């Protein structure tokens, strides 16, 4: 921890006065995001819980990053991304106390595409350099614990260790991607961790294919991904399958979003970072179901209004009478104080019903506000 603190102190000092460029090739950058959060949550017949807290990274995860690259020839470029997550409210490292937990990626860019090795976000998620799902929802993966984002209404791949990623060149806005993780998690605190060996059947391994299309106002994506579960797990004989399509269209006066997903044998505790306290009831059973989100954002008064609604309907693969259902809505506003700093606020409502032998409802209301600064 002393070494980690020293590195962070050095990087922080270098970035005090904004982005720093060293030798024209290395850039220090980051996001500082902190605010206040109020939630009112009632689960079953228990008394409702009210909580007021200061929270970091509500709109965008607070981070400190280093990126750089070098031309190896006129057609070949090598580079890296090292990104540290941290909690601005208490100064702690994020991602289970990893120094570069958000991303640790070395890549080579050639006329034949981009090849990356390291810890990166899954193609079938919304994190990091290669996640595609953030393009199908105005709230991405953020804006609160109960927001109508892809993390709460879809199976969203998180950051993966030991990952190989390949992107083809883009042809008129069309690009394909592929990904394979030899062991999805190496830290015992990570959701996808198993004690097996990297590249062996006794470890969870992740694989994904994706396609994206960007042309003028259109942004479209489609992904299919799977977790090859460790054979030591009770459900290890089955792989998950998750298929997602969606995108956005910018009408100038309003930008619309839609995302649709089907999943089967998806053990969500191993794939999705759900923020629902009732989620423990279904965290270790394979589910089949679908998720849908629709949304929009609109320019208004030097800022942007964001709205979204979502539905999630799932049932346990081995017990079809066991179900997990959810719907919710979020409205938010982002006001630009400058080119690098904005104020944000949002309000969300989400209802979850889970029936695993006994039906229980959870109703959650959340209101948040904060400030985000890019440097």
N, C-alpha and C positions, 0 to 999 in steps of 0.2 A: 504493500500500500504506500510506503514511503517513496518508492520509485515512481509509482503511478502519480502520486501527488506532485512530485518534482516535475514530471513531464507535463502535466496539466498546467502547472504554474508557469513553466517556460512558454508553452503555447499560448496561454492566456496573456502573458506580458507582450508577446509578439503581435497580438491582435487587438490591443487596446484602442488603437486609433484607426481601426477598420481593417479591410483586407490587406494582407501583406504579400508581396510577390518577391520571391527569392530567385535570383539568377534568371528571371523571366520564365521559370518553369514550375515553381512550387507555389501554391496559393493556400493561405490560411483563411478559413471562413467559419461561419457559425450562425446559430439562431439562439436568442435568449427569449424565452416565453414563460410568463408567470401570471397568475391571476387568482381570483377567488371562486369558490364553487359551493353551491348549496344543493343538497339532494334530500328528497323525501321518499322513502322506500318502505312499502308495506308488503310483507310476504305472508300469505296464508292468514291465520287468525292472530298472529303475533302482533304486538304493538308496533306501530310505524316508527322508523328510525329517521331522525333528522340530523343532518351533518353539515357543518360549515367548515371549510378547509381552504388553505392556500395550496394551489397545485401548480406544478411546472408542466409545460408542454401541452396545454389543452388544445391549442390550435395546431401547433407544430412542435414536435419533440425538441427540447433544448439540446443543442449539440455543439461540438467543436470539431472541425474537420481539417484535414490536410489533403490536397489533391495535387498531382503533378504529372508531367509527361515529358517525353524526350523523343525527338525524331531519330530513328535508327537508320533510316534511308528516306528518299523522297516519298516512298509509298508505305512505309512501316513506322508506326508510332507505338511506343510502350508507355504505360502510365500506371498510376495507383490511386486508390482512395482509401484513406484511413479516417474513420469517423467515430468520435466518442459521444455517447449520450450521457446527460447528467440531469439531476433534479435541481432546478434553480432555487427552490424553496429551502433546501438543506445542503446543497453542494455535493451530494453523493453521486457516484457513478451509476449509470443505468445498466440495463441488460445484465442483471446479476453480477454487478461489480466488474464487468469486463472493461479493459482500457479502450479497446476499439470494438465495442459490442454492436454498434449500429452497422458498421461495414468495415471490412478489411480485405481489399480487393486489388489484385494485380492483373492488368489487362494488356493485350496486344491488339492494335488496330491495323488491319491490312486491307487491300482492295477486295479481299475475299470475305471480309467480315471481322467481327470482334470476338476474341476469346478471352474469358476471364476465369481466374482461379481465386478462391478464398471464401470468406463469409459475406454473403449478400442476401437481400430479400428474394423470396421466391417469386417466379414469374406469375404464379396464380395468387398474388397478394398485391399490396399497395405500398411496400416498403422499398427504400433504397434505389439503386441505379436501374434495376431491371423489373421491378414489380409493375404490372399493367393495370391492376384493378382500381387504382386511384382515379383513373380517367372516366369512371362510370358513375360517380357519385359526387355531389358538390361538397360533401364533408369528408371525402377521402376515408382515412382511417382514424380521424381525430374528432375534436369538438366535444369531448366529454365521455363519461362512462356509459351513458344511456342514449347517446346520439344515434340518429338514423344514419349510420355509416356502414361501410362494407364489413367491418370487423364484427358488428353486432347482428347483421342480417344475412351474412354469407359465410361460408367456410373460406377463410382468407389465410393463405400461406404466410408464415412469419419469416424471420431471418434464419437462414440455414448455414451451418458450418460445412466445411469440406466440399464446396460446391463448384462445379464446372458449368459455365454459362457460355453459350455461343449465340451471337446475333449475326444474321446475314446482312449484307449491304441493303440499303433502302432503295427500292425501285418505284419511283413516282409516288412516294409516301407509303409504300407497302413494305413491311419488314417482318421476318420470321425469327423466332427465338427458340432455343432448346436449353434444358437445364437438367443436371443430375447431381445429387448430393450423396457422397459415399457414406456419410453418417450425419443425419440431420442436426443432431445436437451432441456436443461433447461435454457439456456442463450438467452436473446432476440437478441443478436448479431449473434447467430448461424443461418446458413441457414435453418436448419430443425426445427427451433423453432415455436411452437404454444403455446398459453397461457393455454391450457387445462391441466387436471389433469393426473398425472402419472398413467398408466394402464387403462385409460379411452379412449373412442372412440373420445373424443375431443382433443386428442394429437396424434402427429405422432409417430407410433410405427414401429420398424424395426425387421425383422426376416430373418434368413438365414440358409442354410445348405451347407456344403462343404465337399469335399473329396480330399485328397492329396496322392500322391504315389512317394516315393523316393527310387531308387534302382540303385546304381552305377551311370552311366552318366545321368540317367533319372530323371526328376522332372516334375510331371504331376499334374494338379489341375482341379477341376470342382466345380462350385458354382452356387447356385440359391438363390436369395434373393428378398425381397419385402419390400416396405414401405406401411404400412397400414395408409393411410392419415387420418388426423383429419376430422371428419364429418362437421366441420365448414368451411372447404375450398371449393372453387367452384367445385373442382374435387374430393372431399372427398368420393364420392360413389364408386370410383374405386381404387384398389390397384395396385401399380406397380409390374412388374415382370421382373427380370433381370437374364439371364442365361449366364454363362461364362465358356469356356473351354480353355485349353492351357497348355504350359509347355516349357521345355528346354531339350536339349540333348548336352552333352559335348563330342566333338570329340577329346579333348586334344589340338589340334591345333586351333580349333574354337568351340565356344559354340553358338548354334542356339536357337532362341526363336520364339514362335508363340502364339498369343492370339486371340480368336474369341468370340464375344458377340452378343446376341440378347436381345433387351429390348422393353417393351411395357408399355405405360402409365407412363413413367418415367419422372417426373418433375425434371429436372436436377439441378435446384437451391436448391432442398431439399436433393439431394443424392450426387451429384458430385461437387467437388471443381474446377470448370472450371476456367482457368486463362485467358479467352479470353474477351477483352473489348467489343466485339460485342455480347457477350453472353446474355446481358440484353434483347435482342430482343426475346429470346425464353426461358427465365428463368422461366416463370410461366404458361407454357402450356404443357400438357401431350404429349410426343413424342413416336413414334414407330420407331425402326430402328436397325442398327447393327454397330458394330465397329470391325476393324481388325488391328492388328499390327504384323509385322515380324521384326526380328532383329538378331544381332549377336555381340559377342565380341571376340577379338583375342589378345593373348599375343604379344607384340611388344616392343622391346627396353626398358626393365625394367618397362614396363607399359602395358596398355590394351587399344586397339582401340575398340570403340563401334559404331554401326550403327543401325538405325531403320527407318522403313517407316510405315505409318498408313493411314487408311481410316475410315471415319465416314459418314454414310448416314442415315438421319432421316426425318420423316415428322410428322406434327401435327395430332394427333389422330382424332380430330373433323373436320379438314380441310385438306384433303389429298393433296390439291394443295399448301399448305404451307410447305416449306422444309428447312432443315438445313444440309449442306454437308461440308465435310472437308477432306483435304489430307495434308500430310506433311512428312518431313524427317529430321533426325538429325544425325550428326557425332560428336563423342566426343573422348577424349583421357585422360587417367588417368595415371600419372607417379608417381611411388612410391619413395618418398624421403627417407623413413625409414619404419619400420613396422607399425608405427602409424600415419604417416603424408604423404599426397600425394598432388600433384598439379593436377588440372583438367582444361580442356578447351573443349568447344563445340560450334557448329554452327548449327542453325536450320532454316528451312523455313516452313511456314504453310499458307495455303490458306483456308479461310472459305467463303462459299456462303450461305446466308440465304435469303429466299424469303417468307416473311409474308405480302403479298400484294404488296410489292415492293422489287425487287431483289437488293441485296447489296453484294459486295465482300469485303473481308478484306485480305490483304496480309501482312505477318509479317516475318521479318528476324531478327534473334537474334544471337549475339556472346557473349560468356561469358568465364571467367577464374577465378580461385580462388584456395584457399588452404584449405584442410580439415585435422583436427587433432583429433585423438581419445585419450581420457584420462580415 
